[in-house]
Amino acid sequence: MKINAFIEEYDLHDSLIKKNQINGGKLVLEIALCNWRQNNYSPNENEMKEIKVVFGNVQSYYLDSTNDTVDSDSIMEINCSDVDSSPTLKDIKIVFEGEEGIKIMTFRSDSVTVEHDSLC
């Protein structure tokens, strides 16, 4: 999936980043998604949903924080911008808040996949 399509399809505001892992060229975010905020939400579904978001071909990963531990931090904003040298790469910025305050994750990627699981 293209990064722009992901950001348009998923409303991540107030969802929780439960865990992040960078491994080679992949960034994996385990997120407790506020399912009730999604456009396709149906009242007979769970209000929260576990998803795993995997960004591919990750470059320039940086987490700006006094504490690099992520533990159910609330997503405040996610956005992306074009990279002049590539038609597919995007610069992504995720702003989230934890017990230690505001954290900003920035990285460059060209693709994202989403895996779904139910959460009570």
C-alpha positions as a printed Julia matrix, in Angstrom:
120×3 Matrix{Float64}:
   0.0    0.0    0.0
   1.22   3.5   -0.73
   1.93   5.73   2.28
  -0.57   8.42   1.18
  -3.34   5.82   0.84
  -2.57   4.45   4.32
  -2.76   7.9    5.94
  -6.03   8.65   4.14
  -7.61   5.27   4.97
  -6.63   4.98   8.65
  -7.47   7.57  11.3
  -4.73   6.92  13.87
  -5.5    9.88  16.15
  -5.76   8.71  19.79
  -4.75   5.16  18.84
  -1.95   3.68  20.96
   1.5    2.62  19.8
   2.07  -0.4   21.99
   5.45  -1.38  20.59
   7.89  -0.34  17.89
  10.68  -2.36  16.36
  13.16  -1.4   13.67
  14.82  -4.36  11.99
  16.99  -3.74   8.96
  14.8   -1.95   6.45
  11.51  -2.62   8.25
   9.74  -0.63  10.95
   6.98  -2.54  12.75
   4.44  -0.64  14.86
   1.98  -2.6   16.99
  -1.03  -0.34  17.38
  -4.26  -0.53  19.39
  -6.39   1.18  16.75
  -9.41   3.25  17.74
 -11.65   1.25  15.43
 -14.65   3.45  16.25
 -12.87   6.4   14.54
 -12.6    4.57  11.2
 -14.91   5.44   8.3
 -15.98   1.83   7.8
 -16.71   1.18  11.51
 -19.89  -0.71  12.31
 -21.44  -0.6   15.84
 -21.37  -4.41  16.03
 -17.53  -4.39  15.78
 -15.07  -3.99  18.66
 -14.27  -0.36  19.44
 -10.55  -1.2   19.52
  -8.6   -3.35  17.07
  -5.02  -4.65  17.16
  -3.14  -3.87  13.98
   0.47  -4.34  12.99
   1.76  -1.66  10.63
   4.92  -2.58   8.71
   6.79   0.13   6.81
   9.21  -1.18   4.18
  12.51   0.15   2.84
  12.94   2.34   5.94
  15.72   4.9    5.84
  16.77   7.72   8.17
  14.85   6.43  11.21
  14.99   8.78  14.21
  13.03   8.92  17.48
  13.26  12.35  19.14
  12.6   11.72  22.81
  14.27  11.75  26.19
  13.1    8.14  26.54
  13.1    5.82  23.51
  10.71   3.35  25.11
   7.27   3.18  23.53
   4.51   1.78  25.76
   0.9    2.51  24.79
   1.75   6.06  23.71
  -1.15   8.01  22.19
  -0.8    9.07  18.54
  -1.49  12.77  18.11
  -0.55  13.24  14.44
   0.85  11.41  11.42
   1.78  13.0    8.12
   4.04  12.49   5.13
   5.74  14.58   2.5
   7.28  13.82  -0.88
  10.98  13.16  -1.33
  12.3   15.07  -4.36
  14.7   12.36  -5.44
  12.09   9.57  -5.6
   8.51   9.19  -6.86
   7.7    6.54  -4.2
   9.68   7.5   -1.07
   7.94   9.6    1.58
   9.22  11.35   4.69
   6.91  10.29   7.55
   6.46  12.05  10.87
   4.5   10.56  13.77
   3.9   12.67  16.88
   2.77  10.8   19.97
   2.57  11.32  23.71
   3.57   9.06  26.57
   4.22   9.41  30.27
   7.55  11.09  29.52
   5.96  13.71  27.25
   5.86  14.32  23.51
   7.84  12.04  21.19
   8.47  12.54  17.48
   9.36   9.64  15.17
  10.65  10.5   11.7
  11.71   8.16   8.93
  11.64   7.63   5.19
   9.77   4.72   3.57
   8.17   3.73   0.27
   5.51   1.2    1.34
   3.32   0.05   4.19
   1.31  -3.08   4.95
  -1.33  -3.54   7.64
  -2.17  -6.78   9.45
  -5.42  -6.96  11.49
  -6.35  -8.82  14.68
  -9.36  -8.32  16.95
  -8.98  -6.79  20.4
 -11.62  -6.86  23.11
